[in-house]
Amino acid sequence: MKLTVLNDNAPGDICGSEHGLSYLIEADKTILLDTGASDLFLKNAALLNRDLTPVDTVVLSHGHWDHGNGLKYIENKTLITHPDSFQKKYRKRDHSYIGLPFSKKEAAERFHLITTKDAYQISDQITFLGQIPRINDFEAKSTPFVLEDGTDDFVYDDSALAIKTDNGLVVVSGCAHSGICNIIDYAIQITGVKNIYGVIGGFHLKKNDTQTQKTIKYFTDLEIKKIYPSHCTALPALAAFHQTFNTKQVLSGDIIYF
């Protein structure tokens, strides 16, 4: 499996960056996970000489602007996401809009839209996990977001990919609002693969606090070989992961093999 970072929060040698995430994933099928906040993922793909024209499937991890605004720059592809991704979403602190640039109806007119809360098999290797059960006692317990009606938005549309490789399972998250450990637990349940070889994506950890330390212990107990916290993982949490696992910062333009 090959993963090309078309955008992450930090720039690489030749690629620019913005707050957002977009990964090109090549396994038994080539797909795009998220599109970032603009057309930067297309510009970086061009700089890397990666032709995205053959990509016919895009997976949207959840309905936030920094993962889905780039959808404005593509069309006529299969788009797979949770049905709640199209809810209108806002920050609590200032009620600024953080949702997608178009409605579910508009998305269905632009793409071959597949929405599902259940796990969805994209190919023999790749599974979209759908809605993640929130089982443990230390993740997804608070939220800075609200919906249009003012109720708390715990981002139940947050999902991820589970990809089977010869080395074990690779879990690719967008933001892990549902909790990266909850995501991995569900990936194991859905695929039946207990050997977690790699995890990459946003972990949504902001501090070196109890949640971060419990997450690090969880990763240690599973003996995960390749760990790449990125995007919405803040510096104190990144430093804690680096101290334990000697992780490296994910940069736009990185190519990672699993």
Secondary structure, DSSP 4 states (H G I P E B T S, - for coil): -EEEEEE-SS--SS----SS-EEEEESSSEEEE---SSTHHHHHHHHTT---TT--EEE--SS-HHHHGGGGG--SSEEEE-GGGGS-EEETTT--B-S-SS-HHHHHHHSEEEE-SS-EE-SSSEEE--SPP--SSSSS---SEEETTS-B---TT--EEEEEETTEEEEEES--TT-HHHHHHHHHHHH----EEEEEEE----SSSHHHHHHHHHHHHHT-SEEEEETT--HHHHHHHHHHH------TT-EEE-
